[in-house]
């Protein structure tokens, strides 16, 4: 779904609607959309620069990094973004940037692909290590059993310690 930023800045100013989420965009990251995203987006613009203020309501399932089970994750997020023409970009090489410049995206044509914007926000809000619950015990490293379901039959390994050699020596 694409919107024309110039038209929205001039006439409409607000987009309020559903943005479809394609599972293929997210599955490799352990993210599974459970429906479209609801987006409220306000567009303000002057002289080819556009300021976007938006809110997103998402319904996702994430894969727990410990037990690999899916769990619901329904964030509400607010974002602000400044869009400027590609010709305003500093170019190649290293350039010092100010904090306010971190929120700038550059465009070639004043069109905004809403799915791309939502995808960027989803990846920014997703926890680095999604965990289904704080007490998740994960999987057995030997047999792969889900330790949240109960203990497996694998022998408990003795903890390795750098002082184990000294202990064995003192026992002799």
Phi, psi and omega in degrees: 000127186238140174238152178267114184296322180297318179294317180293321179292326184278316189243302194279314178070331185228132169248127178224107183184189182261139177243118181293142179245126180269126182301328182299330181290336191243339189302322181294343179260007180075026180245131182230104179298141180251019180152180180289159176273139173266123183239134169242118186229126175253131182244125174236139183209151174202137177048053174067009173248138184232135175253126180249127172242124185217161174231141179231134170246123185238149173235106186233163165239133177249157175264127178296133182283351178263312186248355178068010175279150175278146176217152182289144177216112186237074182281151167245128181223153177245140178220154174229139183213140175252130179246132181228157180294150180304330180295341177275352181294145184293339179102198184285162174095185181263135181223139173288141179232152177273162179302319183292341179279349180292339183262019183260131171244148181250146180232153174269318176237147183286052178243143179237122176275109186296325179298322179293320178296316179296317180300316178301315181292323178298315181292330178285326184272340182296133176297147180296320178233088181293130180233131185295324176202151184302328182270014179300129183266348175079204182251151175293129181291346182264308185253347178083009180292146177284111183287350174286337180276343181145172180287152177265179183267008179290142177295145179283120181289146176287138180295136178274140182223144177293345181264002181300324178298319180293323179294315179297322180293320182289335177285339180277000000 
